[in-house]
Amino acid sequence: MIKFLLSDVPDPPERPLVISYTSKAVNISWAPGVNSHNTPISQYVIYTRIDEDGPWNATKEIITPHNDTFYTVENLRPFTVYSFRVAAINALGRSKPSQASYYMVTLREIPEGKPTITAAHNTSATSIYLAWKPPSRDTIHGEFLGYRIGYRRREKADEEMKNVYIRDPAVDNHSIHNLDTFTQYLVSLQVFNPEGHGPASTVTVMTDEGGK
């Protein structure tokens, strides 16, 4: 009796599972498909998607160097929704993709973006007005909680900064009051998220002369 073994591309792997993750990397694992159709699996292809309705090309297509059923996907964005799917490769080609993994969110990091100060000037002998534009949303790396304004007299290098917290990301200006007359102030502006504060934008502003 002659037996014929039919060969074909593999069945799709099982749905990948997220095993662990950081702010920029995710470890995923999966089970092989039911049937490799008489041709061994040599590698896997990993597809990445950002957000729940994004395309399956968020990163360059990843082809694993082996047929192990786990992989660390790197160079991801902090505080971003991802999902993954996997296809198997044998000598005859590539399987259909697996079901998508369940959605996950990479961990937060402190912000890397800083606001752009668009106006900084005195409005009286004892007050300063500050206006700004926020940094790009993808540099916040967490929930955007607002801004921190710090200020001190410029000549007092050892003076502790006074801080004002604006807990509303939609605010784009603020006035600082009760300052010294005709004095230079160093003013800093930062965004913050639950992990901490981003880099500061800094300006120097002088209050007006008094007695007018």
Salt bridges, closest charged atoms under 4 A:
ASP11 OD1 - HIS37 NE2 2.79
GLU61 OE2 - ARG94 NH1 3.04
ASP68 OD2 - HIS66 ND1 3.76
GLU109 OE1 - LYS24 NZ 3.95
GLU112 OE2 - HIS141 NE2 2.87
GLU143 OE1 - ARG108 NE 2.57
GLU159 OE2 - ARG153 NH2 2.40
ASP180 OD2 - ARG153 NH1 3.23
ASP208 OD1 - LYS212 NZ 3.34
